[in-house]
Amino acid sequence: MTRHPDSQKLIFSYLFAFITTVLVVLWTLRGLSFLAFIPGYVIWILLILSIGTGVLSSVSR
């Protein structure tokens, strides 16, 4: 019998993956000067959100 992961942990895991993917794409495009108009604090907010959701994903039951 297989055990399904908790829905809360699954939501945090998907949210972590989504935010991290957006962060990497924006950071790369900003570094290549395609999205140079994006302020640095947007990158920092995404980084903090990514770390926060990663922590919540790992500690949720």
Predicted model as a PDB file, atoms N, CA, C, CB and O in Angstrom, pLDDT in the B-factor column:
MODEL        1                                                                  
ATOM      1  N   MET A   1       0.846  -1.168   0.000  1.00 52.00           N  
ATOM      2  CA  MET A   1       0.000   0.000   0.000  1.00 52.00           C  
ATOM      3  C   MET A   1       0.900   1.244   0.000  1.00 52.00           C  
ATOM      4  CB  MET A   1      -0.967  -0.009   1.226  1.00 52.00           C  
ATOM      5  O   MET A   1       1.819   1.342   0.814  1.00 52.00           O  
ATOM      6  N   THR A   2       0.645   2.172  -0.892  1.00 62.00           N  
ATOM      7  CA  THR A   2       1.458   3.380  -0.962  1.00 62.00           C  
ATOM      8  C   THR A   2       0.823   4.485  -0.133  1.00 62.00           C  
ATOM      9  CB  THR A   2       1.635   3.836  -2.421  1.00 62.00           C  
ATOM     10  O   THR A   2      -0.396   4.567   0.016  1.00 62.00           O  
ATOM     11  N   ARG A   3       1.680   5.314   0.390  1.00 61.00           N  
ATOM     12  CA  ARG A   3       1.203   6.422   1.216  1.00 61.00           C  
ATOM     13  C   ARG A   3       1.341   7.711   0.422  1.00 61.00           C  
ATOM     14  CB  ARG A   3       1.992   6.509   2.563  1.00 61.00           C  
ATOM     15  O   ARG A   3       2.409   8.003  -0.116  1.00 61.00           O  
ATOM     16  N   HIS A   4       0.272   8.474   0.348  1.00 65.00           N  
ATOM     17  CA  HIS A   4       0.296   9.739  -0.366  1.00 65.00           C  
ATOM     18  C   HIS A   4       0.802  10.842   0.550  1.00 65.00           C  
ATOM     19  CB  HIS A   4      -1.100  10.084  -0.909  1.00 65.00           C  
ATOM     20  O   HIS A   4       0.475  10.858   1.737  1.00 65.00           O  
ATOM     21  N   PRO A   5       1.598  11.765   0.014  1.00 59.00           N  
ATOM     22  CA  PRO A   5       2.100  12.854   0.857  1.00 59.00           C  
ATOM     23  C   PRO A   5       0.963  13.788   1.253  1.00 59.00           C  
ATOM     24  CB  PRO A   5       3.206  13.641   0.127  1.00 59.00           C  
ATOM     25  O   PRO A   5      -0.057  13.888   0.571  1.00 59.00           O  
ATOM     26  N   ASP A   6       1.171  14.461   2.368  1.00 74.00           N  
ATOM     27  CA  ASP A   6       0.168  15.412   2.824  1.00 74.00           C  
ATOM     28  C   ASP A   6      -0.016  16.503   1.792  1.00 74.00           C  
ATOM     29  CB  ASP A   6       0.561  16.014   4.177  1.00 74.00           C  
ATOM     30  O   ASP A   6       0.928  16.902   1.109  1.00 74.00           O  
ATOM     31  N   SER A   7      -1.232  16.973   1.690  1.00 78.00           N  
ATOM     32  CA  SER A   7      -1.519  18.000   0.692  1.00 78.00           C  
ATOM     33  C   SER A   7      -0.804  19.309   1.029  1.00 78.00           C  
ATOM     34  CB  SER A   7      -3.032  18.236   0.589  1.00 78.00           C  
ATOM     35  O   SER A   7      -0.396  20.036   0.124  1.00 78.00           O  
ATOM     36  N   GLN A   8      -0.648  19.617   2.310  1.00 77.00           N  
ATOM     37  CA  GLN A   8       0.037  20.845   2.697  1.00 77.00           C  
ATOM     38  C   GLN A   8       1.505  20.801   2.290  1.00 77.00           C  
ATOM     39  CB  GLN A   8      -0.087  21.073   4.206  1.00 77.00           C  
ATOM     40  O   GLN A   8       2.034  21.783   1.770  1.00 77.00           O  
ATOM     41  N   LYS A   9       2.156  19.689   2.519  1.00 80.00           N  
ATOM     42  CA  LYS A   9       3.556  19.545   2.128  1.00 80.00           C  
ATOM     43  C   LYS A   9       3.699  19.577   0.614  1.00 80.00           C  
ATOM     44  CB  LYS A   9       4.140  18.242   2.687  1.00 80.00           C  
ATOM     45  O   LYS A   9       4.653  20.150   0.088  1.00 80.00           O  
ATOM     46  N   LEU A  10       2.759  18.969  -0.079  1.00 84.00           N  
ATOM     47  CA  LEU A  10       2.784  18.968  -1.534  1.00 84.00           C  
ATOM     48  C   LEU A  10       2.612  20.382  -2.088  1.00 84.00           C  
ATOM     49  CB  LEU A  10       1.693  18.050  -2.080  1.00 84.00           C  
ATOM     50  O   LEU A  10       3.284  20.758  -3.049  1.00 84.00           O  
ATOM     51  N   ILE A  11       1.728  21.153  -1.493  1.00 84.00           N  
ATOM     52  CA  ILE A  11       1.517  22.538  -1.924  1.00 84.00           C  
ATOM     53  C   ILE A  11       2.781  23.352  -1.706  1.00 84.00           C  
ATOM     54  CB  ILE A  11       0.333  23.176  -1.165  1.00 84.00           C  
ATOM     55  O   ILE A  11       3.197  24.092  -2.598  1.00 84.00           O  
ATOM     56  N   PHE A  12       3.400  23.231  -0.538  1.00 82.00           N  
ATOM     57  CA  PHE A  12       4.638  23.971  -0.269  1.00 82.00           C  
ATOM     58  C   PHE A  12       5.766  23.532  -1.199  1.00 82.00           C  
ATOM     59  CB  PHE A  12       5.064  23.780   1.191  1.00 82.00           C  
ATOM     60  O   PHE A  12       6.587  24.351  -1.611  1.00 82.00           O  
ATOM     61  N   SER A  13       5.809  22.249  -1.529  1.00 86.00           N  
ATOM     62  CA  SER A  13       6.849  21.765  -2.434  1.00 86.00           C  
ATOM     63  C   SER A  13       6.675  22.340  -3.836  1.00 86.00           C  
ATOM     64  CB  SER A  13       6.837  20.238  -2.488  1.00 86.00           C  
ATOM     65  O   SER A  13       7.641  22.789  -4.452  1.00 86.00           O  
ATOM     66  N   TYR A  14       5.442  22.326  -4.338  1.00 89.00           N  
ATOM     67  CA  TYR A  14       5.180  22.911  -5.655  1.00 89.00           C  
ATOM     68  C   TYR A  14       5.423  24.408  -5.658  1.00 89.00           C  
ATOM     69  CB  TYR A  14       3.752  22.621  -6.089  1.00 89.00           C  
ATOM     70  O   TYR A  14       5.961  24.946  -6.626  1.00 89.00           O  
ATOM     71  N   LEU A  15       5.035  25.087  -4.590  1.00 88.00           N  
ATOM     72  CA  LEU A  15       5.257  26.530  -4.484  1.00 88.00           C  
ATOM     73  C   LEU A  15       6.750  26.835  -4.446  1.00 88.00           C  
ATOM     74  CB  LEU A  15       4.562  27.097  -3.228  1.00 88.00           C  
ATOM     75  O   LEU A  15       7.201  27.789  -5.080  1.00 88.00           O  
ATOM     76  N   PHE A  16       7.516  26.042  -3.714  1.00 88.00           N  
ATOM     77  CA  PHE A  16       8.962  26.212  -3.664  1.00 88.00           C  
ATOM     78  C   PHE A  16       9.579  26.030  -5.048  1.00 88.00           C  
ATOM     79  CB  PHE A  16       9.582  25.221  -2.673  1.00 88.00           C  
ATOM     80  O   PHE A  16      10.420  26.826  -5.464  1.00 88.00           O  
ATOM     81  N   ALA A  17       9.169  25.002  -5.749  1.00 90.00           N  
ATOM     82  CA  ALA A  17       9.708  24.744  -7.085  1.00 90.00           C  
ATOM     83  C   ALA A  17       9.349  25.864  -8.053  1.00 90.00           C  
ATOM     84  CB  ALA A  17       9.191  23.410  -7.618  1.00 90.00           C  
ATOM     85  O   ALA A  17      10.183  26.275  -8.860  1.00 90.00           O  
ATOM     86  N   PHE A  18       8.116  26.361  -7.981  1.00 92.00           N  
ATOM     87  CA  PHE A  18       7.681  27.430  -8.871  1.00 92.00           C  
ATOM     88  C   PHE A  18       8.445  28.722  -8.609  1.00 92.00           C  
ATOM     89  CB  PHE A  18       6.188  27.668  -8.715  1.00 92.00           C  
ATOM     90  O   PHE A  18       8.934  29.356  -9.544  1.00 92.00           O  
ATOM     91  N   ILE A  19       8.548  29.116  -7.337  1.00 89.00           N  
ATOM     92  CA  ILE A  19       9.233  30.361  -6.998  1.00 89.00           C  
ATOM     93  C   ILE A  19      10.718  30.274  -7.339  1.00 89.00           C  
ATOM     94  CB  ILE A  19       9.050  30.686  -5.508  1.00 89.00           C  
ATOM     95  O   ILE A  19      11.301  31.241  -7.829  1.00 89.00           O  
ATOM     96  N   THR A  20      11.331  29.125  -7.084  1.00 92.00           N  
ATOM     97  CA  THR A  20      12.745  28.956  -7.402  1.00 92.00           C  
ATOM     98  C   THR A  20      12.980  29.013  -8.910  1.00 92.00           C  
ATOM     99  CB  THR A  20      13.263  27.629  -6.837  1.00 92.00           C  
ATOM    100  O   THR A  20      13.966  29.596  -9.361  1.00 92.00           O  
ATOM    101  N   THR A  21      12.090  28.419  -9.685  1.00 93.00           N  
ATOM    102  CA  THR A  21      12.213  28.471 -11.143  1.00 93.00           C  
ATOM    103  C   THR A  21      12.071  29.897 -11.656  1.00 93.00           C  
ATOM    104  CB  THR A  21      11.163  27.573 -11.801  1.00 93.00           C  
ATOM    105  O   THR A  21      12.854  30.333 -12.500  1.00 93.00           O  
ATOM    106  N   VAL A  22      11.082  30.624 -11.154  1.00 91.00           N  
ATOM    107  CA  VAL A  22      10.902  32.023 -11.560  1.00 91.00           C  
ATOM    108  C   VAL A  22      12.118  32.847 -11.165  1.00 91.00           C  
ATOM    109  CB  VAL A  22       9.624  32.617 -10.926  1.00 91.00           C  
ATOM    110  O   VAL A  22      12.572  33.693 -11.935  1.00 91.00           O  
ATOM    111  N   LEU A  23      12.647  32.609  -9.977  1.00 91.00           N  
ATOM    112  CA  LEU A  23      13.826  33.336  -9.511  1.00 91.00           C  
ATOM    113  C   LEU A  23      15.020  33.103 -10.429  1.00 91.00           C  
ATOM    114  CB  LEU A  23      14.176  32.921  -8.084  1.00 91.00           C  
ATOM    115  O   LEU A  23      15.699  34.054 -10.818  1.00 91.00           O  
ATOM    116  N   VAL A  24      15.279  31.856 -10.775  1.00 93.00           N  
ATOM    117  CA  VAL A  24      16.431  31.539 -11.627  1.00 93.00           C  
ATOM    118  C   VAL A  24      16.262  32.143 -13.023  1.00 93.00           C  
ATOM    119  CB  VAL A  24      16.620  30.011 -11.731  1.00 93.00           C  
ATOM    120  O   VAL A  24      17.215  32.683 -13.585  1.00 93.00           O  
ATOM    121  N   VAL A  25      15.064  32.055 -13.577  1.00 92.00           N  
ATOM    122  CA  VAL A  25      14.824  32.615 -14.912  1.00 92.00           C  
ATOM    123  C   VAL A  25      14.984  34.131 -14.895  1.00 92.00           C  
ATOM    124  CB  VAL A  25      13.417  32.236 -15.414  1.00 92.00           C  
ATOM    125  O   VAL A  25      15.663  34.691 -15.756  1.00 92.00           O  
ATOM    126  N   LEU A  26      14.361  34.801 -13.920  1.00 90.00           N  
ATOM    127  CA  LEU A  26      14.479  36.259 -13.854  1.00 90.00           C  
ATOM    128  C   LEU A  26      15.912  36.706 -13.598  1.00 90.00           C  
ATOM    129  CB  LEU A  26      13.572  36.806 -12.769  1.00 90.00           C  
ATOM    130  O   LEU A  26      16.384  37.675 -14.192  1.00 90.00           O  
ATOM    131  N   TRP A  27      16.596  35.994 -12.712  1.00 90.00           N  
ATOM    132  CA  TRP A  27      17.975  36.358 -12.393  1.00 90.00           C  
ATOM    133  C   TRP A  27      18.876  36.210 -13.618  1.00 90.00           C  
ATOM    134  CB  TRP A  27      18.505  35.493 -11.240  1.00 90.00           C  
ATOM    135  O   TRP A  27      19.735  37.052 -13.880  1.00 90.00           O  
ATOM    136  N   THR A  28      18.662  35.119 -14.366  1.00 91.00           N  
ATOM    137  CA  THR A  28      19.457  34.889 -15.575  1.00 91.00           C  
ATOM    138  C   THR A  28      19.158  35.944 -16.637  1.00 91.00           C  
ATOM    139  CB  THR A  28      19.186  33.486 -16.135  1.00 91.00           C  
ATOM    140  O   THR A  28      20.079  36.507 -17.229  1.00 91.00           O  
ATOM    141  N   LEU A  29      17.883  36.212 -16.880  1.00 90.00           N  
ATOM    142  CA  LEU A  29      17.523  37.203 -17.892  1.00 90.00           C  
ATOM    143  C   LEU A  29      17.951  38.609 -17.483  1.00 90.00           C  
ATOM    144  CB  LEU A  29      16.022  37.171 -18.146  1.00 90.00           C  
ATOM    145  O   LEU A  29      18.305  39.424 -18.335  1.00 90.00           O  
ATOM    146  N   ARG A  30      17.919  38.891 -16.198  1.00 90.00           N  
ATOM    147  CA  ARG A  30      18.396  40.199 -15.732  1.00 90.00           C  
ATOM    148  C   ARG A  30      19.908  40.307 -15.904  1.00 90.00           C  
ATOM    149  CB  ARG A  30      18.011  40.424 -14.251  1.00 90.00           C  
ATOM    150  O   ARG A  30      20.418  41.365 -16.272  1.00 90.00           O  
ATOM    151  N   GLY A  31      20.614  39.230 -15.644  1.00 88.00           N  
ATOM    152  CA  GLY A  31      22.060  39.227 -15.820  1.00 88.00           C  
ATOM    153  C   GLY A  31      22.483  39.364 -17.270  1.00 88.00           C  
ATOM    154  O   GLY A  31      23.545  39.912 -17.565  1.00 88.00           O  
ATOM    155  N   LEU A  32      21.647  38.862 -18.181  1.00 90.00           N  
ATOM    156  CA  LEU A  32      21.925  38.987 -19.611  1.00 90.00           C  
ATOM    157  C   LEU A  32      21.395  40.300 -20.186  1.00 90.00           C  
ATOM    158  CB  LEU A  32      21.315  37.813 -20.365  1.00 90.00           C  
ATOM    159  O   LEU A  32      21.463  40.518 -21.395  1.00 90.00           O  
ATOM    160  N   SER A  33      20.880  41.158 -19.344  1.00 88.00           N  
ATOM    161  CA  SER A  33      20.352  42.492 -19.686  1.00 88.00           C  
ATOM    162  C   SER A  33      19.081  42.448 -20.528  1.00 88.00           C  
ATOM    163  CB  SER A  33      21.402  43.281 -20.426  1.00 88.00           C  
ATOM    164  O   SER A  33      18.743  43.438 -21.177  1.00 88.00           O  
ATOM    165  N   PHE A  34      18.380  41.338 -20.533  1.00 87.00           N  
ATOM    166  CA  PHE A  34      17.081  41.300 -21.193  1.00 87.00           C  
ATOM    167  C   PHE A  34      16.008  41.925 -20.304  1.00 87.00           C  
ATOM    168  CB  PHE A  34      16.701  39.854 -21.553  1.00 87.00           C  
ATOM    169  O   PHE A  34      15.090  42.576 -20.801  1.00 87.00           O  
ATOM    170  N   LEU A  35      16.122  41.731 -19.014  1.00 83.00           N  
ATOM    171  CA  LEU A  35      15.179  42.298 -18.052  1.00 83.00           C  
ATOM    172  C   LEU A  35      15.932  43.166 -17.057  1.00 83.00           C  
ATOM    173  CB  LEU A  35      14.393  41.183 -17.318  1.00 83.00           C  
ATOM    174  O   LEU A  35      15.771  43.013 -15.847  1.00 83.00           O  
ATOM    175  N   ALA A  36      16.746  44.066 -17.561  1.00 86.00           N  
ATOM    176  CA  ALA A  36      17.578  44.903 -16.693  1.00 86.00           C  
ATOM    177  C   ALA A  36      16.763  45.920 -15.904  1.00 86.00           C  
ATOM    178  CB  ALA A  36      18.620  45.624 -17.516  1.00 86.00           C  
ATOM    179  O   ALA A  36      17.256  46.483 -14.927  1.00 86.00           O  
ATOM    180  N   PHE A  37      15.526  46.159 -16.315  1.00 88.00           N  
ATOM    181  CA  PHE A  37      14.691  47.145 -15.640  1.00 88.00           C  
ATOM    182  C   PHE A  37      14.094  46.629 -14.341  1.00 88.00           C  
ATOM    183  CB  PHE A  37      13.590  47.586 -16.552  1.00 88.00           C  
ATOM    184  O   PHE A  37      13.534  47.410 -13.571  1.00 88.00           O  
ATOM    185  N   ILE A  38      14.199  45.335 -14.081  1.00 86.00           N  
ATOM    186  CA  ILE A  38      13.663  44.776 -12.834  1.00 86.00           C  
ATOM    187  C   ILE A  38      14.577  45.177 -11.688  1.00 86.00           C  
ATOM    188  CB  ILE A  38      13.528  43.218 -12.918  1.00 86.00           C  
ATOM    189  O   ILE A  38      15.780  44.920 -11.732  1.00 86.00           O  
ATOM    190  N   PRO A  39      14.009  45.813 -10.654  1.00 89.00           N  
ATOM    191  CA  PRO A  39      14.846  46.237  -9.525  1.00 89.00           C  
ATOM    192  C   PRO A  39      15.393  45.048  -8.737  1.00 89.00           C  
ATOM    193  CB  PRO A  39      14.049  47.144  -8.596  1.00 89.00           C  
ATOM    194  O   PRO A  39      14.835  43.951  -8.765  1.00 89.00           O  
ATOM    195  N   GLY A  40      16.477  45.291  -8.047  1.00 88.00           N  
ATOM    196  CA  GLY A  40      17.124  44.242  -7.270  1.00 88.00           C  
ATOM    197  C   GLY A  40      16.289  43.719  -6.124  1.00 88.00           C  
ATOM    198  O   GLY A  40      16.421  42.559  -5.734  1.00 88.00           O  
ATOM    199  N   TYR A  41      15.420  44.575  -5.574  1.00 90.00           N  
ATOM    200  CA  TYR A  41      14.623  44.112  -4.435  1.00 90.00           C  
ATOM    201  C   TYR A  41      13.610  43.050  -4.856  1.00 90.00           C  
ATOM    202  CB  TYR A  41      13.899  45.292  -3.780  1.00 90.00           C  
ATOM    203  O   TYR A  41      13.187  42.255  -4.016  1.00 90.00           O  
ATOM    204  N   VAL A  42      13.211  43.008  -6.108  1.00 89.00           N  
ATOM    205  CA  VAL A  42      12.311  41.950  -6.575  1.00 89.00           C  
ATOM    206  C   VAL A  42      13.025  40.604  -6.515  1.00 89.00           C  
ATOM    207  CB  VAL A  42      11.817  42.240  -8.019  1.00 89.00           C  
ATOM    208  O   VAL A  42      12.434  39.598  -6.123  1.00 89.00           O  
ATOM    209  N   ILE A  43      14.285  40.589  -6.901  1.00 89.00           N  
ATOM    210  CA  ILE A  43      15.081  39.359  -6.831  1.00 89.00           C  
ATOM    211  C   ILE A  43      15.251  38.928  -5.375  1.00 89.00           C  
ATOM    212  CB  ILE A  43      16.467  39.563  -7.500  1.00 89.00           C  
ATOM    213  O   ILE A  43      15.147  37.741  -5.064  1.00 89.00           O  
ATOM    214  N   TRP A  44      15.508  39.877  -4.490  1.00 91.00           N  
ATOM    215  CA  TRP A  44      15.666  39.557  -3.070  1.00 91.00           C  
ATOM    216  C   TRP A  44      14.368  39.021  -2.469  1.00 91.00           C  
ATOM    217  CB  TRP A  44      16.125  40.794  -2.296  1.00 91.00           C  
ATOM    218  O   TRP A  44      14.394  38.082  -1.673  1.00 91.00           O  
ATOM    219  N   ILE A  45      13.240  39.608  -2.843  1.00 93.00           N  
ATOM    220  CA  ILE A  45      11.951  39.131  -2.332  1.00 93.00           C  
ATOM    221  C   ILE A  45      11.704  37.696  -2.790  1.00 93.00           C  
ATOM    222  CB  ILE A  45      10.798  40.054  -2.803  1.00 93.00           C  
ATOM    223  O   ILE A  45      11.269  36.854  -2.003  1.00 93.00           O  
ATOM    224  N   LEU A  46      11.982  37.420  -4.065  1.00 91.00           N  
ATOM    225  CA  LEU A  46      11.813  36.052  -4.563  1.00 91.00           C  
ATOM    226  C   LEU A  46      12.766  35.081  -3.877  1.00 91.00           C  
ATOM    227  CB  LEU A  46      12.031  36.010  -6.072  1.00 91.00           C  
ATOM    228  O   LEU A  46      12.397  33.938  -3.604  1.00 91.00           O  
ATOM    229  N   LEU A  47      13.977  35.521  -3.599  1.00 91.00           N  
ATOM    230  CA  LEU A  47      14.940  34.660  -2.913  1.00 91.00           C  
ATOM    231  C   LEU A  47      14.471  34.340  -1.495  1.00 91.00           C  
ATOM    232  CB  LEU A  47      16.326  35.328  -2.875  1.00 91.00           C  
ATOM    233  O   LEU A  47      14.550  33.190  -1.061  1.00 91.00           O  
ATOM    234  N   ILE A  48      13.987  35.338  -0.779  1.00 94.00           N  
ATOM    235  CA  ILE A  48      13.496  35.130   0.588  1.00 94.00           C  
ATOM    236  C   ILE A  48      12.248  34.251   0.577  1.00 94.00           C  
ATOM    237  CB  ILE A  48      13.190  36.483   1.270  1.00 94.00           C  
ATOM    238  O   ILE A  48      12.099  33.380   1.434  1.00 94.00           O  
ATOM    239  N   LEU A  49      11.347  34.471  -0.389  1.00 91.00           N  
ATOM    240  CA  LEU A  49      10.165  33.612  -0.505  1.00 91.00           C  
ATOM    241  C   LEU A  49      10.546  32.171  -0.817  1.00 91.00           C  
ATOM    242  CB  LEU A  49       9.229  34.145  -1.587  1.00 91.00           C  
ATOM    243  O   LEU A  49       9.945  31.235  -0.289  1.00 91.00           O  
ATOM    244  N   SER A  50      11.539  31.997  -1.671  1.00 92.00           N  
ATOM    245  CA  SER A  50      11.981  30.655  -2.009  1.00 92.00           C  
ATOM    246  C   SER A  50      12.562  29.940  -0.790  1.00 92.00           C  
ATOM    247  CB  SER A  50      13.013  30.708  -3.130  1.00 92.00           C  
ATOM    248  O   SER A  50      12.259  28.772  -0.548  1.00 92.00           O  
ATOM    249  N   ILE A  51      13.382  30.631  -0.040  1.00 91.00           N  
ATOM    250  CA  ILE A  51      13.949  30.033   1.177  1.00 91.00           C  
ATOM    251  C   ILE A  51      12.846  29.726   2.183  1.00 91.00           C  
ATOM    252  CB  ILE A  51      15.001  30.974   1.811  1.00 91.00           C  
ATOM    253  O   ILE A  51      12.842  28.663   2.804  1.00 91.00           O  
ATOM    254  N   GLY A  52      11.911  30.661   2.340  1.00 91.00           N  
ATOM    255  CA  GLY A  52      10.813  30.453   3.289  1.00 91.00           C  
ATOM    256  C   GLY A  52       9.930  29.276   2.926  1.00 91.00           C  
ATOM    257  O   GLY A  52       9.579  28.474   3.791  1.00 91.00           O  
ATOM    258  N   THR A  53       9.566  29.163   1.659  1.00 89.00           N  
ATOM    259  CA  THR A  53       8.731  28.031   1.261  1.00 89.00           C  
ATOM    260  C   THR A  53       9.503  26.716   1.328  1.00 89.00           C  
ATOM    261  CB  THR A  53       8.188  28.245  -0.150  1.00 89.00           C  
ATOM    262  O   THR A  53       8.915  25.666   1.588  1.00 89.00           O  
ATOM    263  N   GLY A  54      10.810  26.765   1.097  1.00 88.00           N  
ATOM    264  CA  GLY A  54      11.619  25.554   1.251  1.00 88.00           C  
ATOM    265  C   GLY A  54      11.648  25.088   2.697  1.00 88.00           C  
ATOM    266  O   GLY A  54      11.560  23.892   2.974  1.00 88.00           O  
ATOM    267  N   VAL A  55      11.770  26.026   3.610  1.00 90.00           N  
ATOM    268  CA  VAL A  55      11.757  25.677   5.035  1.00 90.00           C  
ATOM    269  C   VAL A  55      10.384  25.148   5.437  1.00 90.00           C  
ATOM    270  CB  VAL A  55      12.135  26.902   5.904  1.00 90.00           C  
ATOM    271  O   VAL A  55      10.284  24.135   6.131  1.00 90.00           O  
ATOM    272  N   LEU A  56       9.330  25.829   5.004  1.00 86.00           N  
ATOM    273  CA  LEU A  56       7.982  25.370   5.336  1.00 86.00           C  
ATOM    274  C   LEU A  56       7.689  24.002   4.729  1.00 86.00           C  
ATOM    275  CB  LEU A  56       6.948  26.381   4.856  1.00 86.00           C  
ATOM    276  O   LEU A  56       6.994  23.186   5.335  1.00 86.00           O  
ATOM    277  N   SER A  57       8.208  23.756   3.559  1.00 84.00           N  
ATOM    278  CA  SER A  57       8.012  22.455   2.925  1.00 84.00           C  
ATOM    279  C   SER A  57       8.709  21.348   3.707  1.00 84.00           C  
ATOM    280  CB  SER A  57       8.525  22.483   1.487  1.00 84.00           C  
ATOM    281  O   SER A  57       8.195  20.235   3.816  1.00 84.00           O  
ATOM    282  N   SER A  58       9.872  21.659   4.245  1.00 85.00           N  
ATOM    283  CA  SER A  58      10.612  20.618   4.954  1.00 85.00           C  
ATOM    284  C   SER A  58      10.088  20.374   6.370  1.00 85.00           C  
ATOM    285  CB  SER A  58      12.074  20.987   5.014  1.00 85.00           C  
ATOM    286  O   SER A  58      10.232  19.268   6.891  1.00 85.00           O  
ATOM    287  N   VAL A  59       9.490  21.375   6.997  1.00 85.00           N  
ATOM    288  CA  VAL A  59       9.017  21.181   8.366  1.00 85.00           C  
ATOM    289  C   VAL A  59       7.534  20.842   8.457  1.00 85.00           C  
ATOM    290  CB  VAL A  59       9.290  22.411   9.169  1.00 85.00           C  
ATOM    291  O   VAL A  59       7.056  20.480   9.532  1.00 85.00           O  
ATOM    292  N   SER A  60       6.796  20.952   7.359  1.00 76.00           N  
ATOM    293  CA  SER A  60       5.373  20.620   7.418  1.00 76.00           C  
ATOM    294  C   SER A  60       5.203  19.113   7.506  1.00 76.00           C  
ATOM    295  CB  SER A  60       4.621  21.180   6.186  1.00 76.00           C  
ATOM    296  O   SER A  60       6.033  18.351   7.010  1.00 76.00           O  
ATOM    297  N   ARG A  61       4.145  18.705   8.128  1.00 65.00           N  
ATOM    298  CA  ARG A  61       3.925  17.273   8.370  1.00 65.00           C  
ATOM    299  C   ARG A  61       3.378  16.593   7.174  1.00 65.00           C  
ATOM    300  CB  ARG A  61       3.002  17.057   9.523  1.00 65.00           C  
ATOM    301  O   ARG A  61       3.135  15.387   7.207  1.00 65.00           O  
TER     302      ARG A  61                                                      
ENDMDL                                                                          
END                                                                             
